[in-house]
Amino acid sequence: MGGFDKAKDKTEQLIGRAKEKLGDATDNEGMANEGRAQELKGKAKEEWHDLQEKGDDKLHDAKERLTGDDEDDRR
């Protein structure tokens, strides 16, 4: 996963957590729930990006084993 995607996912989680805390502090249940949802959405995106990265790595490793060469060595 790119650093930019990771930063966006973490930012979304932090904003969600802040909304949740603010909602709790002001007895605004709607804002607290919105914050929890936003934090969960950020976590889900982060997990999805991590899974994509792992899949790409596995695909690259399998391709190396099948072809017998390392693409990184050619550069």
N, C-alpha and C positions, 0 to 999 in steps of 0.2 A: 504494500500500500504506500502510496506517496505520502510524503510529509505533509503536504497541503491537505489531503483528505483526512489524515489523522488529526490535524489541528482543527479542522472544521467539526469533526465528530466530537472531539473533546470540548470545543467551545460550546456546541449545542448542549452537551451534558451539563456544563457549568452554568449556562444561562438557565436551563431547566431547574437545576438545583437552587439557584438564586431565586427564581420565581416561586418555587415551592416554599422556601424559607420566608420570603416576603409575604406570601399568602397565609402561611401559618401565623406569622407575627401580627398580621392585620385582621385575622379571622376571615379572610377572603378565601372560602373553600374552592371557588372556581379557579382562582389564580393558582392555588396550591395544587389542584388536580392538573391544571394545564402544565405546570412546572414538572410534575412527576411524569406526565406523558412525554414532554419534550426530552427529559433526561433519558427515559427508556428508549425513545426513538434514536437518540444519539448513541446509546450503547448498542442498539441493534445494528445501526449503520457500521459502527466500529467492528462488530463481530462479522458482519457480512464482508467488509473489506479484508479482514484477517483471513477469512475462509477463501476469498478469491486469491489472495496472495499465496496461501498454502497450496491451492490447486495449481496455480501457475508454476510454483516451484516443483511440484510433483510431476507436472507435464514436462517441464524442462529436464528433470532428472531421467524420466522415462525415455525422452527423445535422445538424450546423451547415450543411454545404455543401448538403445536400438541402433543408433548410427555409429557408435564407437568413437565419437569425437566430441570435443568440448567447444562450443561456439565462442566462449570467452577467450580461448587460446588463439583464435584467428585474428583478434584485434591487435 
